[in-house]
Amino acid sequence: MTGTAQTDSAYSWLGLATVLTGAFIAMMDTFIVNVAAPSIQADLRANTADTEFVIAGYTLTYAVGLITGGRLGDVYGRRRMFTLGLAGFTAASLMCGLAGSPGELIVARLSQGAAAAILSPQVLAIIRTSFTDPQQRARAFGLMGAVQALASVFGQILGGAVTQADLLGLGWRPVFLINVPIGIAALLLTRRTVAESRSPAAGPVHWGGTLFGVVTLSLLLLPLIEGQQLGWPGWLVGMLLVAVAALTVFVITQLRRAKGGAATPPNAELLASRSFVGGATVVLLFSATMPPLYLGYTILLQDSYGRSPLQAGLAFAPLATAVAISSFIAGRFLRRVGARTVLAAGAVLHGVGGGVALWICLARPAGLPESLLPSMVVIGIAEGLFVAPSLNAVLDGVGVEHAGGAAGILTSMQRLGNVLGTAVLMLPFLAAFDQARAAGTAPTEAYSRAFAALCGTVALVSLLIAALLPFVSPGRATARQPRSSPARR
């Protein structure tokens, strides 16, 4: 049977716990390798390029496959694709832990990312279809935001702790092997706790369009991920220009076909919705502000103040706690005050937090990094008010027949924003640092100025998002919602 899962039942909440377990390990593995990278490089005798691609390869295949993963859930079943993605992720994690060479680890990481791309969109789609009561769904999204926040910090802490502990003499390998028992447990629970659903209006997968999308996104993301490290050679710039041109032509063509009544790929209907496109745009922009802020803060802690990787990971705990608490609170109050109000509060607070951090870096550099703690907590509260509520608000306006495709696009916008932000918003950080060092400024003060420049940029982007929100209409349906019944087995 097809359709939506049962609402507000113990079954739905147990299913939520199961799918969030999968989301937790997929998100955690985005961060856990960063701290373990030096140990991996030494043990496998990998060069710098190999080590960078162990990290970047996961991000690449993860981001590229999200739209396809979401669409496959609509067609073949969201629980089925979640199970497939989780099984693949668990197997790839075992491959990572057993890798005996840099090449083997890179292949395993690429496989991990591809499996995460199948798994992750199903989490959003299952929440959207399992909780038909808006208030319960908002709470479910709030819990998802809290889990993602904890996964991001827990990954950094766990990576440092496990690597330093050298459990059973395995060094960095438990960083990946820990996913195996968690993944197996979640797989055993999935069929019993997660209802199957698929789009009753789903047609066949357009494999030509799917291949075009994968290739185009690869051409777009690879330069953004590797461009700065490689010094932006001409071939990478060319790939980026080709990708932008191809995406532009594709979108224009599909929108013209939709207006003319011709058949189009299912996601084209979403792209024709101004409310969905507007929501996806603010998701992308906000997602662009977070990784550079985290990266800049980590550099400030480690390179300027000599904190160990584990200490740097622990420094993010207050921010993550703030994200988790505010995500949960936002989920409870989203319907009472309205999505736009919550999102505006999140965007403005994010800008305020960035602005306060900028002022502290310039006015009180001697007190860093402890004096930054209040502003980082404010930033964490802001992220909790924006990230999960924005996904909930946009998906609220999407019919269940498009839940998987919409989830794939939104998660893809998150990952694209992450990559784009790291490539673009780190430029003020690097420029300010180079300028300060060229002027003879001490390294500690140079890093403070660099982080101040980054925080100022993040504040401006956050306030731009707040200014755009009046033009976004969250929660406005883009497609009809057909009647259908659950299928638990």
N, C-alpha and C positions, 0 to 999 in steps of 0.2 A: 504494500500500500504506500501511498505517497502523502505528502502534506506536512502539517505542523505537528510538533510533539505536544504532549499533554502539558497543560499550564499549571504553574503554582503547586505542583505535587512534589512529594518526597523524591519521586522518580526523576523529575526534572533537576532538582538540586543535587542529587547524587550524580546525575549525568554531567552537570556543570563541574563538580569536583573532579570528575574523570578527565574531561577535556581540558580543564585548566592545568592539570598535571602535565599533559602533553605540551601545552603552551609554555609552561614554566621551564621545562628542560630545553625547548627550542630557543626561548629567549635567553636563558642562562648561557647557552653555548655561543651566543653572539659575543659575550664578554669574558667567559672563563679562560679562553686561550690567551688573551692579551697578557695576563700576568705570568702564565706558564711558558710564554714564547721563548725567553732566553734559555730555559732548561731544555725545551724541545730542540732548539738549535744546537746546543752543545751535545746532547745525547745522540742525535741523528746525524751530526756533522753536516748540518744544512747550511747553505749560504743565506745571505740576507734576503735575496729574492725569493728563495724557497719559503722562508719563514713568513715573509709578508703575504705570500699567496696562500699559506695555510689559514691565515686570518681572512684575507680578502676573498678567497675562493668560496668560502661559506656564504659571505655576504652576497656575492655575485649570483650564485645559483639560487639562493634563497629569494632574492629580489626578483630575478627574472621569471621564476616559475609561479609567482603568487596569483597572477590573473588567470593563468591556465588552471592552477589548482582549484581556485574558486569555481570556475566554470565546470570542471569535472565533477565537483560536488553536486551542482545543480542537476547534472545529467545522470550520473551513475549512483548518487546517494551520498549524503554528507557523512553519515556514520561510516559507510564503506570506505570513502576516501580518507577520512580521519584515521581509520584502522590501518589502511595501506601506508599512509604517511608515517604514522607512529611506528609501525613495524620496520619500515625502511630506515627511519631515524635511529631506532634501537640497534639494528644490524650495522649501520654505518658507524655508530658510536663504538661498537665492539671492534670494527675494522680499524678505527682511529687508535684505540687503545693497544692493538696488537701490531700496529705499523712498524716495520723494520727499516724503512728508508723514507727520505723526504717525499719521493714520488708516491709511495703507497699512502702516506698521510694526506697528501694533497688530493689524491683521488677519493679517499674516504671522506675528506671534508667537503669536496664538491658533492658527493652523494648525500652527505648529511644536509647540506643546504637545499638540495632538490627535494629531499623527503620533507624537510621543514616547510617548504613552499606548498606541498600538498596538504600537510597537516594544519597549518596556521589559519588559512581562510575558513576552514570548516568550524573552527572554534567560534568565530564571529557569527557564521551562518547558523550554527546549532543554537547559540544563544538567541539569535533573532527569531528562529522558528519554534524554539521550545517554550519561550515565555511570551505568551500573547498578551498578558496584562502589562501595560506600559510601566507601571510602578515596579513590578517584580523584575521586568527586563532591565530597568535602570539600575536596580540593585545588583543584578547579575553582572552587568557591565562594570559597575563599581568594584565588585570583587575581582573581575578580570584585570582592571587597572592596578589594583593593589598587588595582585600576584605578579604582574609584569614588572612593577617597580621593585618588588623584593627579589625577583629573579635577576634583574640587572645588577644589583649590588651584591647579592649572594654569590653571583658568578665570579665577581672580582675577589671577594673575600675567600671563597672556597678555592679558587685557583691558586691564590697565594698560600693558603693554609695547607692544602694537600701537597703542593709542590715542596714546601719547606719540610713537611712531616716525613716525606719519602716513605710512604706506607708500603711495607713488605719489600722495600728496596725497588719499588716500581717507578719512583721518580714522578714524572708528570702524567703517566698513563692513567691513574685513577681519575684524573680530570675528565676523561671521556668514559671510562668504564663505569663510573657511578650512574650514568644514564641507563645502563642495561637493566639492572633490577627494577628501577623505577618504570622504565618503559614496558617491561614484561608485566608488571603489576597493573599498569593502566590498560594494557591490551586485554588482560583477563577480565577487567571490569567493564570494558566498553560495550560489549554486546548485552550485558545485563542491565546497564544503567543509562545508555544513550539510545534514544529513539531514532529510527531511520527516517529520513525525509529527503525528498528530491523535488525538483520543480515539475509540477504537472504539465507545464507549458513548454518544457525544455525540448528543443529539437536536437538533432545530431550535432556533435562537436564539429566546428568548422576548422579542420586540421590545417588548411592552407593559411587561414587567418591566424591560427595559433602559432604556426611556424614563423610567420611574418612577425608576430608580436615578440616571440622569444628572441629571434635574431636582432630585431630592432632595439629591444631593451638591452641586449648584450652589448650592442654597439654604443649604446648610450651610457651604460653603467661602467663598463670596463675603463674607459678614459677617466671618468669621475673618481673611480677607486684608485687607479694606478697612476694617473696623470702627474700628481704632485711628486710622488716618489721617483718617477722616471724623468722629471724635468720637462714634461709636456712636449715630447717629440712630435714632429709633423704628422706622423701616421695616426697618432692618438687624436689629435685635433681633427683630422680628416674623418675619423670614425664618428666623432661627436657631431660634426656638421651633417654627415650623411644620416645619422639617426634622427636628429631634429627635423631635417627635411622630410624624411620618410614618415615620421609620426604625424607631421603637419598635413601632408598630402592624404594620409590614410584617414585622419579624423574628418577633414573637409569632405572627402569623397563619401564617407559613410553617412555624414549628416545630410548631404545632398540627396543621397539615395533614400534616406529615411523620410525626408520631406516630400520626395516624389512618390512615396508609397511602395518603393521597391524593397525586396527582402534584404535584410542586413543581419550581420552577426548579432546575437542577443545583447552583448555589451554596448552596442551602438545605441540602443534605446536608452540606456543609462546616460551615455554621453550626450544625448539630446535633451536631457533634463537639466535645466539651469540650476535647480536647487541641489541636485546631486553633484554636478560639476563644481558649484560654489563650495559645497561642503568638503569635497575631495581636495580642493585647492587650499582651504585653510588647514586641513589635516596635513597636507604636504609642507606648508610653510611652518607650522608649529613644530613638526617633526624635524625640520631643518635646524632648529635652534638648539636642540638637546645634545646630540653627540659632540659638536664642537665645544659646548660649554663643559661637558664632562671631560673631554680630552684636555682642554686648556687648564681645568682645575687639577687634573692628574699631573700634567707637566709642571704646574706651579708647585704642587706638593713634593714631587719627587726630584725634579731637576734643580729647583730653586732652594727648597728647604730640606732636601735629603731624606724624605720619608721613604720607608721601604714600600714595596708593592702592597704588602698586607696592610700596612698602616694607611696607605692611600685608599685602599678599598674600604677600610673601616671608617675613613673620613666621610664616605658617602652614606653611611648608615642613617644619620639624621635626615638627610634629604630623602632617602628612600622611605623612611618611616613617615615623613610628612606626605609623600605621594600616596602611600598606602592608606593613610587615615583620611586624607581629603578625597581620594577616589571613592572610598566607601561612603563618606558623608554626602558627596555629590550624587551618588547613586540613589540615596534615600530622599534627597530634596529636589532632584532634577524636575520632577513633574509639578512640584509645588510652585516654583518660581519661574519655570520655563527654561528651555535649553539655551536660548540666546543669552539670557541673563547669566547663567552659570558659565558659559563659554567666555562671555565678555569679562567677567570677574577673573577667570583664569588667565586670559591674555593680558589684561591690565596688570594683575599682580606679577605676572612673569616679567613684564616690562619694568615694574617698580623694583622687583628683586634684582634684575640686571643693573638698573640705574644705581641702586644702593651699593651693589658690589663694586661698580665703577668708582663711586665716590670714596669708598673705603680704601681701594687700591691706591688711589692718588693722594688721599689725605692722611691715611694711617698705614703706610707700607711697613712700618716697624712692627705693627701688631699682627701682621698676616702670619699664618692663614687662619688662626683662631677667630679673629675679628670678622671673618667672612661667614661664620657659622649662621648668624641670624638671617643674612640675605639668602644663603643656600636653603634654609628651611622655608623661607617665603617662596623661593623658586620651586621647591618640592610641592608646597601646597598648591601653587598655580598649576603645575603639571597634572596633579591629581584632579583639579577642577576642569581640565581641558581635554586630556588625551582620551580617556574612556568615554566621557560624556559626548565628545564630538563624534566618535564612532557610533554611539547609540543614537544620537540625534540624526545623523545621516541615514543610518539603516532603518530608522523609524519611518522614513519617507519612501522606503523601497518595498514593493510587494514581495511576498515570500517566494514567488517564482523566480525572482532575481537575487535572492539573498546571497547565494554562493558567488555569483559574478560580482555583485557589489562588494562583498567582503574581500574578494581577491583584489579588486581595484583599490580599495581603501588600504589594505595592508601593503599593497605595492607602493601606494603613495607614501606610506610611512617609511618604508625602506628607501625609496627614491629620495625622500626628504632627508633621511639620515645621511645618505651618501652625498647628496648635493650640498647639505649644510657643512659637512666636513671639508668638502673641496673648496667651497666659496667663503664661508664665514670664518674659517681659520686664517684667511688671507690678512685681515687686519691684525690678528695676533702676531703672525710672522713678520709683517711689515713694521709694526711697532717695536718688536724685539730687535730687529735688525737696525732700525733707526736709533734706538737707545744705545745699542752696543757700539755703533759707528760714532756716536757722540761721546764715547768713553764712559758710559754709565756702568756701574757695577752690575754683575749678572742678576743678583736678587732684585734690584730695583727695575732692571730691564724686563724681567719676567712679570713683575707687578704691573708695569705699564702695558705689557702685551695683554695680560689678562683683563686689564681695564678696558683696552680697545675692543676686545672680544665681547665683554659684558655690555658695552655701549651699543655694539652692533646687534646683539641679541635683544636688547631693550627696544631698539628701533623697529626691528622686525616684529616683535611681540605687539607693539602699539599699532603697527600697520595691520596686523591681523584683527585687532580690536576694532579698527576703523572699517574693515571689510565686512565684519559680521552683520551689520544692518542690511547688507545686500544679499545675505545668505538666508535661505528659508528652510531651517531644519525641520524635519518631521512632516514635510509635505509629500504625499505619496506620488511616486513616479509611475506606478503601474497598478493594475487592479490586483486585489488579493482574493484569490479563489477559495472557495470553501473546500476543505479537505480534511482528512482524518489521519490520526497518527498511525505509525507502523513501528512497533517496538521490536519486532523480530525480523 
